[in-house]
């Protein structure tokens, strides 16, 4: 099969996103942006991960 079915689905999703009205939870957005309370996904504010290239940040500045 060609790309027609996939393109039609993408068009449908894009149209739904564009024209549907979603209620925005501005309080949750503020908490997420400020790094305040634990987010909905349970990870909390910042993500902590081991980046093997963290030591090289000093050399780029």
PDBQT receptor file of N, H, CA, C and O in Angstrom, charges set to zero:
ATOM      1  N   UNK A   1       0.835  -1.181   0.000  1.00  0.00    +0.000 N 
ATOM      2  CA  UNK A   1       0.000   0.000   0.000  1.00  0.00    +0.000 C 
ATOM      3  C   UNK A   1       0.876   1.239   0.000  1.00  0.00    +0.000 C 
ATOM      4  O   UNK A   1       2.019   1.239   0.459  1.00  0.00    +0.000 OA
ATOM      5  N   UNK A   2       0.300   2.263  -0.522  1.00  0.00    +0.000 N 
ATOM      6  H   UNK A   2      -0.628   2.263  -0.894  1.00  0.00    +0.000 HD
ATOM      7  CA  UNK A   2       1.044   3.512  -0.619  1.00  0.00    +0.000 C 
ATOM      8  C   UNK A   2       0.962   4.329   0.640  1.00  0.00    +0.000 C 
ATOM      9  O   UNK A   2       0.637   3.832   1.718  1.00  0.00    +0.000 OA
ATOM     10  N   UNK A   3       1.262   5.579   0.479  1.00  0.00    +0.000 N 
ATOM     11  H   UNK A   3       1.526   5.983  -0.397  1.00  0.00    +0.000 HD
ATOM     12  CA  UNK A   3       1.306   6.501   1.599  1.00  0.00    +0.000 C 
ATOM     13  C   UNK A   3      -0.051   7.148   1.865  1.00  0.00    +0.000 C 
ATOM     14  O   UNK A   3      -0.183   7.900   2.830  1.00  0.00    +0.000 OA
ATOM     15  N   UNK A   4      -1.039   6.885   1.058  1.00  0.00    +0.000 N 
ATOM     16  H   UNK A   4      -0.932   6.274   0.273  1.00  0.00    +0.000 HD
ATOM     17  CA  UNK A   4      -2.330   7.553   1.165  1.00  0.00    +0.000 C 
ATOM     18  C   UNK A   4      -3.006   7.388   2.504  1.00  0.00    +0.000 C 
ATOM     19  O   UNK A   4      -3.515   8.359   3.065  1.00  0.00    +0.000 OA
ATOM     20  N   UNK A   5      -3.023   6.178   3.028  1.00  0.00    +0.000 N 
ATOM     21  H   UNK A   5      -2.610   5.389   2.573  1.00  0.00    +0.000 HD
ATOM     22  CA  UNK A   5      -3.709   5.932   4.299  1.00  0.00    +0.000 C 
ATOM     23  C   UNK A   5      -2.993   6.635   5.449  1.00  0.00    +0.000 C 
ATOM     24  O   UNK A   5      -3.643   7.200   6.329  1.00  0.00    +0.000 OA
ATOM     25  N   UNK A   6      -1.668   6.605   5.449  1.00  0.00    +0.000 N 
ATOM     26  H   UNK A   6      -1.140   6.146   4.734  1.00  0.00    +0.000 HD
ATOM     27  CA  UNK A   6      -0.896   7.268   6.516  1.00  0.00    +0.000 C 
ATOM     28  C   UNK A   6      -1.073   8.780   6.439  1.00  0.00    +0.000 C 
ATOM     29  O   UNK A   6      -1.232   9.441   7.465  1.00  0.00    +0.000 OA
ATOM     30  N   UNK A   7      -1.047   9.323   5.241  1.00  0.00    +0.000 N 
ATOM     31  H   UNK A   7      -0.918   8.786   4.407  1.00  0.00    +0.000 HD
ATOM     32  CA  UNK A   7      -1.218  10.768   5.076  1.00  0.00    +0.000 C 
ATOM     33  C   UNK A   7      -2.616  11.199   5.507  1.00  0.00    +0.000 C 
ATOM     34  O   UNK A   7      -2.776  12.256   6.118  1.00  0.00    +0.000 OA
ATOM     35  N   UNK A   8      -3.621  10.395   5.198  1.00  0.00    +0.000 N 
ATOM     36  H   UNK A   8      -3.490   9.536   4.702  1.00  0.00    +0.000 HD
ATOM     37  CA  UNK A   8      -4.982  10.712   5.603  1.00  0.00    +0.000 C 
ATOM     38  C   UNK A   8      -5.106  10.731   7.123  1.00  0.00    +0.000 C 
ATOM     39  O   UNK A   8      -5.792  11.587   7.683  1.00  0.00    +0.000 OA
ATOM     40  N   UNK A   9      -4.453   9.800   7.782  1.00  0.00    +0.000 N 
ATOM     41  H   UNK A   9      -3.896   9.105   7.328  1.00  0.00    +0.000 HD
ATOM     42  CA  UNK A   9      -4.500   9.757   9.251  1.00  0.00    +0.000 C 
ATOM     43  C   UNK A   9      -3.789  10.975   9.842  1.00  0.00    +0.000 C 
ATOM     44  O   UNK A   9      -4.274  11.572  10.803  1.00  0.00    +0.000 OA
ATOM     45  N   UNK A  10      -2.642  11.343   9.269  1.00  0.00    +0.000 N 
ATOM     46  H   UNK A  10      -2.248  10.858   8.488  1.00  0.00    +0.000 HD
ATOM     47  CA  UNK A  10      -1.924  12.519   9.752  1.00  0.00    +0.000 C 
ATOM     48  C   UNK A  10      -2.759  13.779   9.569  1.00  0.00    +0.000 C 
ATOM     49  O   UNK A  10      -2.786  14.646  10.443  1.00  0.00    +0.000 OA
ATOM     50  N   UNK A  11      -3.439  13.875   8.433  1.00  0.00    +0.000 N 
ATOM     51  H   UNK A  11      -3.417  13.170   7.724  1.00  0.00    +0.000 HD
ATOM     52  CA  UNK A  11      -4.292  15.031   8.170  1.00  0.00    +0.000 C 
ATOM     53  C   UNK A  11      -5.441  15.082   9.173  1.00  0.00    +0.000 C 
ATOM     54  O   UNK A  11      -5.785  16.154   9.670  1.00  0.00    +0.000 OA
ATOM     55  N   UNK A  12      -6.029  13.934   9.468  1.00  0.00    +0.000 N 
ATOM     56  H   UNK A  12      -5.749  13.063   9.063  1.00  0.00    +0.000 HD
ATOM     57  CA  UNK A  12      -7.125  13.865  10.425  1.00  0.00    +0.000 C 
ATOM     58  C   UNK A  12      -6.672  14.307  11.816  1.00  0.00    +0.000 C 
ATOM     59  O   UNK A  12      -7.356  15.088  12.478  1.00  0.00    +0.000 OA
ATOM     60  N   UNK A  13      -5.520  13.805  12.252  1.00  0.00    +0.000 N 
ATOM     61  H   UNK A  13      -4.964  13.170  11.714  1.00  0.00    +0.000 HD
ATOM     62  CA  UNK A  13      -4.996  14.163  13.574  1.00  0.00    +0.000 C 
ATOM     63  C   UNK A  13      -4.672  15.654  13.634  1.00  0.00    +0.000 C 
ATOM     64  O   UNK A  13      -4.982  16.320  14.622  1.00  0.00    +0.000 OA
ATOM     65  N   UNK A  14      -4.052  16.177  12.580  1.00  0.00    +0.000 N 
ATOM     66  H   UNK A  14      -3.800  15.636  11.778  1.00  0.00    +0.000 HD
ATOM     67  CA  UNK A  14      -3.703  17.593  12.554  1.00  0.00    +0.000 C 
ATOM     68  C   UNK A  14      -4.959  18.459  12.602  1.00  0.00    +0.000 C 
ATOM     69  O   UNK A  14      -4.987  19.480  13.290  1.00  0.00    +0.000 OA
ATOM     70  N   UNK A  15      -5.986  18.057  11.879  1.00  0.00    +0.000 N 
ATOM     71  H   UNK A  15      -5.963  17.228  11.320  1.00  0.00    +0.000 HD
ATOM     72  CA  UNK A  15      -7.235  18.812  11.871  1.00  0.00    +0.000 C 
ATOM     73  C   UNK A  15      -7.893  18.776  13.253  1.00  0.00    +0.000 C 
ATOM     74  O   UNK A  15      -8.415  19.791  13.714  1.00  0.00    +0.000 OA
ATOM     75  N   UNK A  16      -7.872  17.623  13.911  1.00  0.00    +0.000 N 
ATOM     76  H   UNK A  16      -7.447  16.798  13.536  1.00  0.00    +0.000 HD
ATOM     77  CA  UNK A  16      -8.446  17.534  15.254  1.00  0.00    +0.000 C 
ATOM     78  C   UNK A  16      -7.702  18.430  16.237  1.00  0.00    +0.000 C 
ATOM     79  O   UNK A  16      -8.322  19.090  17.071  1.00  0.00    +0.000 OA
ATOM     80  N   UNK A  17      -6.373  18.455  16.142  1.00  0.00    +0.000 N 
ATOM     81  H   UNK A  17      -5.869  17.919  15.464  1.00  0.00    +0.000 HD
ATOM     82  CA  UNK A  17      -5.591  19.299  17.037  1.00  0.00    +0.000 C 
ATOM     83  C   UNK A  17      -5.852  20.776  16.781  1.00  0.00    +0.000 C 
ATOM     84  O   UNK A  17      -5.891  21.580  17.713  1.00  0.00    +0.000 OA
ATOM     85  N   UNK A  18      -6.030  21.124  15.523  1.00  0.00    +0.000 N 
ATOM     86  H   UNK A  18      -5.999  20.471  14.766  1.00  0.00    +0.000 HD
ATOM     87  CA  UNK A  18      -6.211  22.523  15.162  1.00  0.00    +0.000 C 
ATOM     88  C   UNK A  18      -7.572  23.054  15.584  1.00  0.00    +0.000 C 
ATOM     89  O   UNK A  18      -7.672  24.169  16.094  1.00  0.00    +0.000 OA
ATOM     90  N   UNK A  19      -8.601  22.278  15.380  1.00  0.00    +0.000 N 
ATOM     91  H   UNK A  19      -8.519  21.371  14.965  1.00  0.00    +0.000 HD
ATOM     92  CA  UNK A  19      -9.954  22.785  15.566  1.00  0.00    +0.000 C 
ATOM     93  C   UNK A  19     -10.628  22.370  16.863  1.00  0.00    +0.000 C 
ATOM     94  O   UNK A  19     -11.664  22.935  17.211  1.00  0.00    +0.000 OA
ATOM     95  N   UNK A  20     -10.084  21.411  17.585  1.00  0.00    +0.000 N 
ATOM     96  H   UNK A  20      -9.242  20.952  17.302  1.00  0.00    +0.000 HD
ATOM     97  CA  UNK A  20     -10.722  21.023  18.833  1.00  0.00    +0.000 C 
ATOM     98  C   UNK A  20     -10.273  21.964  19.945  1.00  0.00    +0.000 C 
ATOM     99  O   UNK A  20      -9.171  22.510  19.918  1.00  0.00    +0.000 OA
ATOM    100  N   UNK A  21     -11.144  22.135  20.907  1.00  0.00    +0.000 N 
ATOM    101  H   UNK A  21     -12.040  21.692  20.930  1.00  0.00    +0.000 HD
ATOM    102  CA  UNK A  21     -10.790  23.017  22.023  1.00  0.00    +0.000 C 
ATOM    103  C   UNK A  21     -10.368  22.153  23.203  1.00  0.00    +0.000 C 
ATOM    104  O   UNK A  21     -11.129  21.306  23.671  1.00  0.00    +0.000 OA
ATOM    105  N   UNK A  22      -9.179  22.372  23.665  1.00  0.00    +0.000 N 
ATOM    106  H   UNK A  22      -8.562  23.060  23.285  1.00  0.00    +0.000 HD
ATOM    107  CA  UNK A  22      -8.651  21.648  24.805  1.00  0.00    +0.000 C 
ATOM    108  C   UNK A  22      -8.559  22.620  25.969  1.00  0.00    +0.000 C 
ATOM    109  O   UNK A  22      -8.121  23.760  25.815  1.00  0.00    +0.000 OA
ATOM    110  N   UNK A  23      -8.975  22.155  27.126  1.00  0.00    +0.000 N 
ATOM    111  H   UNK A  23      -9.331  21.228  27.252  1.00  0.00    +0.000 HD
ATOM    112  CA  UNK A  23      -8.834  22.995  28.303  1.00  0.00    +0.000 C 
ATOM    113  C   UNK A  23      -7.408  22.880  28.807  1.00  0.00    +0.000 C 
ATOM    114  O   UNK A  23      -6.890  21.779  28.998  1.00  0.00    +0.000 OA
ATOM    115  N   UNK A  24      -6.781  24.022  29.019  1.00  0.00    +0.000 N 
ATOM    116  H   UNK A  24      -7.202  24.916  28.864  1.00  0.00    +0.000 HD
ATOM    117  CA  UNK A  24      -5.399  24.048  29.469  1.00  0.00    +0.000 C 
ATOM    118  C   UNK A  24      -5.357  24.204  30.981  1.00  0.00    +0.000 C 
ATOM    119  O   UNK A  24      -6.004  25.089  31.540  1.00  0.00    +0.000 OA
ATOM    120  N   UNK A  25      -4.600  23.348  31.635  1.00  0.00    +0.000 N 
ATOM    121  H   UNK A  25      -4.074  22.628  31.181  1.00  0.00    +0.000 HD
ATOM    122  CA  UNK A  25      -4.417  23.439  33.077  1.00  0.00    +0.000 C 
ATOM    123  C   UNK A  25      -3.193  24.323  33.329  1.00  0.00    +0.000 C 
ATOM    124  O   UNK A  25      -2.059  23.847  33.383  1.00  0.00    +0.000 OA
ATOM    125  N   UNK A  26      -3.455  25.617  33.480  1.00  0.00    +0.000 N 
ATOM    126  H   UNK A  26      -4.376  26.004  33.436  1.00  0.00    +0.000 HD
ATOM    127  CA  UNK A  26      -2.361  26.576  33.616  1.00  0.00    +0.000 C 
ATOM    128  C   UNK A  26      -1.598  26.390  34.926  1.00  0.00    +0.000 C 
ATOM    129  O   UNK A  26      -0.401  26.670  34.989  1.00  0.00    +0.000 OA
ATOM    130  N   UNK A  27      -2.273  25.926  35.960  1.00  0.00    +0.000 N 
ATOM    131  H   UNK A  27      -3.246  25.699  35.909  1.00  0.00    +0.000 HD
ATOM    132  CA  UNK A  27      -1.581  25.697  37.234  1.00  0.00    +0.000 C 
ATOM    133  C   UNK A  27      -0.569  24.566  37.091  1.00  0.00    +0.000 C 
ATOM    134  O   UNK A  27       0.549  24.666  37.598  1.00  0.00    +0.000 OA
ATOM    135  N   UNK A  28      -0.954  23.483  36.401  1.00  0.00    +0.000 N 
ATOM    136  H   UNK A  28      -1.861  23.402  35.990  1.00  0.00    +0.000 HD
ATOM    137  CA  UNK A  28      -0.023  22.373  36.192  1.00  0.00    +0.000 C 
ATOM    138  C   UNK A  28       1.138  22.815  35.300  1.00  0.00    +0.000 C 
ATOM    139  O   UNK A  28       2.282  22.410  35.507  1.00  0.00    +0.000 OA
ATOM    140  N   UNK A  29       0.830  23.645  34.312  1.00  0.00    +0.000 N 
ATOM    141  H   UNK A  29      -0.099  23.974  34.144  1.00  0.00    +0.000 HD
ATOM    142  CA  UNK A  29       1.885  24.158  33.436  1.00  0.00    +0.000 C 
ATOM    143  C   UNK A  29       2.874  25.016  34.228  1.00  0.00    +0.000 C 
ATOM    144  O   UNK A  29       4.086  24.914  34.040  1.00  0.00    +0.000 OA
ATOM    145  N   UNK A  30       2.346  25.859  35.112  1.00  0.00    +0.000 N 
ATOM    146  H   UNK A  30       1.361  25.942  35.265  1.00  0.00    +0.000 HD
ATOM    147  CA  UNK A  30       3.217  26.698  35.934  1.00  0.00    +0.000 C 
ATOM    148  C   UNK A  30       4.104  25.853  36.840  1.00  0.00    +0.000 C 
ATOM    149  O   UNK A  30       5.291  26.138  36.993  1.00  0.00    +0.000 OA
ATOM    150  N   UNK A  31       3.520  24.798  37.449  1.00  0.00    +0.000 N 
ATOM    151  H   UNK A  31       2.556  24.566  37.324  1.00  0.00    +0.000 HD
ATOM    152  CA  UNK A  31       4.323  23.920  38.306  1.00  0.00    +0.000 C 
ATOM    153  C   UNK A  31       5.425  23.244  37.509  1.00  0.00    +0.000 C 
ATOM    154  O   UNK A  31       6.559  23.129  37.972  1.00  0.00    +0.000 OA
ATOM    155  N   UNK A  32       5.081  22.798  36.302  1.00  0.00    +0.000 N 
ATOM    156  H   UNK A  32       4.159  22.892  35.926  1.00  0.00    +0.000 HD
ATOM    157  CA  UNK A  32       6.081  22.108  35.489  1.00  0.00    +0.000 C 
ATOM    158  C   UNK A  32       7.208  23.043  35.071  1.00  0.00    +0.000 C 
ATOM    159  O   UNK A  32       8.379  22.665  35.097  1.00  0.00    +0.000 OA
ATOM    160  N   UNK A  33       6.854  24.256  34.687  1.00  0.00    +0.000 N 
ATOM    161  H   UNK A  33       5.902  24.564  34.666  1.00  0.00    +0.000 HD
ATOM    162  CA  UNK A  33       7.869  25.201  34.238  1.00  0.00    +0.000 C 
ATOM    163  C   UNK A  33       8.729  25.713  35.385  1.00  0.00    +0.000 C 
ATOM    164  O   UNK A  33       9.909  26.003  35.193  1.00  0.00    +0.000 OA
ATOM    165  N   UNK A  34       8.153  25.826  36.568  1.00  0.00    +0.000 N 
ATOM    166  H   UNK A  34       7.193  25.590  36.724  1.00  0.00    +0.000 HD
ATOM    167  CA  UNK A  34       8.925  26.337  37.694  1.00  0.00    +0.000 C 
ATOM    168  C   UNK A  34       9.697  25.239  38.410  1.00  0.00    +0.000 C 
ATOM    169  O   UNK A  34      10.525  25.527  39.274  1.00  0.00    +0.000 OA
ATOM    170  N   UNK A  35       9.436  23.978  38.060  1.00  0.00    +0.000 N 
ATOM    171  H   UNK A  35       8.763  23.744  37.358  1.00  0.00    +0.000 HD
ATOM    172  CA  UNK A  35      10.130  22.874  38.708  1.00  0.00    +0.000 C 
ATOM    173  C   UNK A  35       9.635  22.650  40.114  1.00  0.00    +0.000 C 
ATOM    174  O   UNK A  35      10.368  22.123  40.952  1.00  0.00    +0.000 OA
ATOM    175  N   UNK A  36       8.415  23.035  40.388  1.00  0.00    +0.000 N 
ATOM    176  H   UNK A  36       7.820  23.462  39.708  1.00  0.00    +0.000 HD
ATOM    177  CA  UNK A  36       7.836  22.935  41.722  1.00  0.00    +0.000 C 
ATOM    178  C   UNK A  36       7.491  21.516  42.107  1.00  0.00    +0.000 C 
ATOM    179  O   UNK A  36       8.367  20.655  42.191  1.00  0.00    +0.000 OA
ATOM    180  N   UNK A  37       6.206  21.270  42.341  1.00  0.00    +0.000 N 
ATOM    181  H   UNK A  37       5.494  21.969  42.273  1.00  0.00    +0.000 HD
ATOM    182  CA  UNK A  37       5.751  19.970  42.814  1.00  0.00    +0.000 C 
ATOM    183  C   UNK A  37       6.041  18.889  41.786  1.00  0.00    +0.000 C 
ATOM    184  O   UNK A  37       6.423  19.169  40.650  1.00  0.00    +0.000 OA
ATOM    185  N   UNK A  38       5.850  17.649  42.213  1.00  0.00    +0.000 N 
ATOM    186  H   UNK A  38       5.539  17.421  43.136  1.00  0.00    +0.000 HD
ATOM    187  CA  UNK A  38       6.068  16.508  41.317  1.00  0.00    +0.000 C 
ATOM    188  C   UNK A  38       5.119  16.601  40.144  1.00  0.00    +0.000 C 
ATOM    189  O   UNK A  38       3.948  16.946  40.301  1.00  0.00    +0.000 OA
ATOM    190  N   UNK A  39       5.631  16.293  38.977  1.00  0.00    +0.000 N 
ATOM    191  H   UNK A  39       6.582  16.013  38.850  1.00  0.00    +0.000 HD
ATOM    192  CA  UNK A  39       4.806  16.354  37.784  1.00  0.00    +0.000 C 
ATOM    193  C   UNK A  39       3.901  15.131  37.702  1.00  0.00    +0.000 C 
ATOM    194  O   UNK A  39       4.027  14.197  38.494  1.00  0.00    +0.000 OA
ATOM    195  N   UNK A  40       3.000  15.146  36.748  1.00  0.00    +0.000 N 
ATOM    196  H   UNK A  40       2.897  15.904  36.104  1.00  0.00    +0.000 HD
ATOM    197  CA  UNK A  40       2.021  14.074  36.601  1.00  0.00    +0.000 C 
ATOM    198  C   UNK A  40       2.674  12.742  36.274  1.00  0.00    +0.000 C 
ATOM    199  O   UNK A  40       2.116  11.690  36.587  1.00  0.00    +0.000 OA
ATOM    200  N   UNK A  41       3.852  12.767  35.645  1.00  0.00    +0.000 N 
ATOM    201  H   UNK A  41       4.305  13.622  35.390  1.00  0.00    +0.000 HD
ATOM    202  CA  UNK A  41       4.493  11.510  35.278  1.00  0.00    +0.000 C 
ATOM    203  C   UNK A  41       5.297  10.918  36.428  1.00  0.00    +0.000 C 
ATOM    204  O   UNK A  41       5.898   9.855  36.272  1.00  0.00    +0.000 OA
ATOM    205  N   UNK A  42       5.321  11.587  37.583  1.00  0.00    +0.000 N 
ATOM    206  H   UNK A  42       4.834  12.451  37.710  1.00  0.00    +0.000 HD
ATOM    207  CA  UNK A  42       5.915  11.016  38.776  1.00  0.00    +0.000 C 
ATOM    208  C   UNK A  42       7.418  11.208  38.906  1.00  0.00    +0.000 C 
ATOM    209  O   UNK A  42       8.017  10.711  39.860  1.00  0.00    +0.000 OA
ATOM    210  N   UNK A  43       8.039  11.913  37.973  1.00  0.00    +0.000 N 
ATOM    211  H   UNK A  43       7.552  12.316  37.198  1.00  0.00    +0.000 HD
ATOM    212  CA  UNK A  43       9.485  12.078  38.040  1.00  0.00    +0.000 C 
ATOM    213  C   UNK A  43       9.895  13.276  38.867  1.00  0.00    +0.000 C 
ATOM    214  O   UNK A  43      11.038  13.351  39.317  1.00  0.00    +0.000 OA
ATOM    215  N   UNK A  44       8.995  14.207  39.074  1.00  0.00    +0.000 N 
ATOM    216  H   UNK A  44       8.066  14.145  38.708  1.00  0.00    +0.000 HD
ATOM    217  CA  UNK A  44       9.356  15.386  39.832  1.00  0.00    +0.000 C 
ATOM    218  C   UNK A  44       9.879  16.474  38.921  1.00  0.00    +0.000 C 
ATOM    219  O   UNK A  44       9.669  16.421  37.710  1.00  0.00    +0.000 OA
ATOM    220  N   UNK A  45      10.559  17.464  39.486  1.00  0.00    +0.000 N 
ATOM    221  H   UNK A  45      10.729  17.507  40.471  1.00  0.00    +0.000 HD
ATOM    222  CA  UNK A  45      11.032  18.623  38.746  1.00  0.00    +0.000 C 
ATOM    223  C   UNK A  45      12.002  18.301  37.639  1.00  0.00    +0.000 C 
ATOM    224  O   UNK A  45      11.607  18.039  36.503  1.00  0.00    +0.000 OA
ATOM    225  N   UNK A  46      13.265  18.321  37.976  1.00  0.00    +0.000 N 
ATOM    226  H   UNK A  46      13.585  18.533  38.900  1.00  0.00    +0.000 HD
ATOM    227  CA  UNK A  46      14.297  18.092  36.965  1.00  0.00    +0.000 C 
ATOM    228  C   UNK A  46      14.543  16.617  36.744  1.00  0.00    +0.000 C 
ATOM    229  O   UNK A  46      14.370  15.792  37.641  1.00  0.00    +0.000 OA
ATOM    230  N   UNK A  47      14.947  16.309  35.539  1.00  0.00    +0.000 N 
ATOM    231  H   UNK A  47      15.088  16.980  34.810  1.00  0.00    +0.000 HD
ATOM    232  CA  UNK A  47      15.359  14.933  35.267  1.00  0.00    +0.000 C 
ATOM    233  C   UNK A  47      16.830  14.801  35.596  1.00  0.00    +0.000 C 
ATOM    234  O   UNK A  47      17.639  15.642  35.203  1.00  0.00    +0.000 OA
ATOM    235  N   UNK A  48      17.177  13.754  36.310  1.00  0.00    +0.000 N 
ATOM    236  H   UNK A  48      16.520  13.071  36.629  1.00  0.00    +0.000 HD
ATOM    237  CA  UNK A  48      18.574  13.508  36.627  1.00  0.00    +0.000 C 
ATOM    238  C   UNK A  48      19.025  12.271  35.867  1.00  0.00    +0.000 C 
ATOM    239  O   UNK A  48      18.422  11.202  35.970  1.00  0.00    +0.000 OA
ATOM    240  N   UNK A  49      20.081  12.434  35.112  1.00  0.00    +0.000 N 
ATOM    241  H   UNK A  49      20.571  13.301  35.028  1.00  0.00    +0.000 HD
ATOM    242  CA  UNK A  49      20.601  11.295  34.367  1.00  0.00    +0.000 C 
ATOM    243  C   UNK A  49      22.115  11.430  34.282  1.00  0.00    +0.000 C 
ATOM    244  O   UNK A  49      22.669  12.522  34.406  1.00  0.00    +0.000 OA
ATOM    245  N   UNK A  50      22.737  10.343  34.075  1.00  0.00    +0.000 N 
ATOM    246  H   UNK A  50      22.287   9.456  33.974  1.00  0.00    +0.000 HD
ATOM    247  CA  UNK A  50      24.185  10.343  33.966  1.00  0.00    +0.000 C 
ATOM    248  C   UNK A  50      24.573  10.616  32.527  1.00  0.00    +0.000 C 
ATOM    249  O   UNK A  50      24.364   9.779  31.649  1.00  0.00    +0.000 OA
ATOM    250  N   UNK A  51      25.136  11.787  32.288  1.00  0.00    +0.000 N 
ATOM    251  H   UNK A  51      25.305  12.467  33.002  1.00  0.00    +0.000 HD
ATOM    252  CA  UNK A  51      25.579  12.156  30.957  1.00  0.00    +0.000 C 
ATOM    253  C   UNK A  51      27.093  11.988  30.903  1.00  0.00    +0.000 C 
ATOM    254  O   UNK A  51      27.813  12.666  31.636  1.00  0.00    +0.000 OA
ATOM    255  N   UNK A  52      27.580  11.108  30.061  1.00  0.00    +0.000 N 
ATOM    256  H   UNK A  52      26.996  10.557  29.466  1.00  0.00    +0.000 HD
ATOM    257  CA  UNK A  52      29.020  10.882  30.021  1.00  0.00    +0.000 C 
ATOM    258  C   UNK A  52      29.800  12.102  29.527  1.00  0.00    +0.000 C 
ATOM    259  O   UNK A  52      31.022  12.149  29.668  1.00  0.00    +0.000 OA
ATOM    260  N   UNK A  53      29.111  13.083  28.953  1.00  0.00    +0.000 N 
ATOM    261  H   UNK A  53      28.118  13.045  28.838  1.00  0.00    +0.000 HD
ATOM    262  CA  UNK A  53      29.792  14.247  28.408  1.00  0.00    +0.000 C 
ATOM    263  C   UNK A  53      29.711  15.465  29.320  1.00  0.00    +0.000 C 
ATOM    264  O   UNK A  53      30.126  16.556  28.927  1.00  0.00    +0.000 OA
ATOM    265  N   UNK A  54      29.183  15.299  30.531  1.00  0.00    +0.000 N 
ATOM    266  H   UNK A  54      28.846  14.413  30.850  1.00  0.00    +0.000 HD
ATOM    267  CA  UNK A  54      29.095  16.420  31.453  1.00  0.00    +0.000 C 
ATOM    268  C   UNK A  54      30.455  17.027  31.760  1.00  0.00    +0.000 C 
ATOM    269  O   UNK A  54      30.551  18.237  31.965  1.00  0.00    +0.000 OA
ATOM    270  N   UNK A  55      31.504  16.224  31.798  1.00  0.00    +0.000 N 
ATOM    271  H   UNK A  55      31.427  15.241  31.632  1.00  0.00    +0.000 HD
ATOM    272  CA  UNK A  55      32.827  16.722  32.125  1.00  0.00    +0.000 C 
ATOM    273  C   UNK A  55      33.362  17.661  31.056  1.00  0.00    +0.000 C 
ATOM    274  O   UNK A  55      34.257  18.461  31.329  1.00  0.00    +0.000 OA
ATOM    275  N   UNK A  56      32.831  17.576  29.851  1.00  0.00    +0.000 N 
ATOM    276  H   UNK A  56      32.104  16.926  29.630  1.00  0.00    +0.000 HD
ATOM    277  CA  UNK A  56      33.331  18.388  28.755  1.00  0.00    +0.000 C 
ATOM    278  C   UNK A  56      32.656  19.739  28.647  1.00  0.00    +0.000 C 
ATOM    279  O   UNK A  56      33.036  20.546  27.799  1.00  0.00    +0.000 OA
ATOM    280  N   UNK A  57      31.653  20.011  29.492  1.00  0.00    +0.000 N 
ATOM    281  H   UNK A  57      31.345  19.355  30.181  1.00  0.00    +0.000 HD
ATOM    282  CA  UNK A  57      30.958  21.292  29.449  1.00  0.00    +0.000 C 
ATOM    283  C   UNK A  57      31.920  22.455  29.728  1.00  0.00    +0.000 C 
ATOM    284  O   UNK A  57      31.783  23.526  29.136  1.00  0.00    +0.000 OA
ATOM    285  N   UNK A  58      32.880  22.252  30.616  1.00  0.00    +0.000 N 
ATOM    286  H   UNK A  58      32.991  21.382  31.097  1.00  0.00    +0.000 HD
ATOM    287  CA  UNK A  58      33.820  23.314  30.964  1.00  0.00    +0.000 C 
ATOM    288  C   UNK A  58      34.690  23.714  29.785  1.00  0.00    +0.000 C 
ATOM    289  O   UNK A  58      35.132  24.860  29.706  1.00  0.00    +0.000 OA
ATOM    290  N   UNK A  59      34.943  22.791  28.872  1.00  0.00    +0.000 N 
ATOM    291  H   UNK A  59      34.584  21.860  28.936  1.00  0.00    +0.000 HD
ATOM    292  CA  UNK A  59      35.823  23.077  27.740  1.00  0.00    +0.000 C 
ATOM    293  C   UNK A  59      35.117  23.869  26.654  1.00  0.00    +0.000 C 
ATOM    294  O   UNK A  59      35.770  24.534  25.850  1.00  0.00    +0.000 OA
ATOM    295  N   UNK A  60      33.790  23.806  26.618  1.00  0.00    +0.000 N 
ATOM    296  H   UNK A  60      33.259  23.266  27.271  1.00  0.00    +0.000 HD
ATOM    297  CA  UNK A  60      33.059  24.511  25.567  1.00  0.00    +0.000 C 
ATOM    298  C   UNK A  60      32.864  25.972  25.892  1.00  0.00    +0.000 C 
ATOM    299  O   UNK A  60      32.518  26.744  24.997  1.00  0.00    +0.000 OA
ATOM    300  N   UNK A  61      33.061  26.381  27.093  1.00  0.00    +0.000 N 
ATOM    301  H   UNK A  61      33.342  25.755  27.820  1.00  0.00    +0.000 HD
ATOM    302  CA  UNK A  61      32.776  27.777  27.484  1.00  0.00    +0.000 C 
ATOM    303  C   UNK A  61      33.964  28.655  27.362  1.00  0.00    +0.000 C 
ATOM    304  O   UNK A  61      33.883  29.848  27.653  1.00  0.00    +0.000 OA
TER     305      UNK A  61
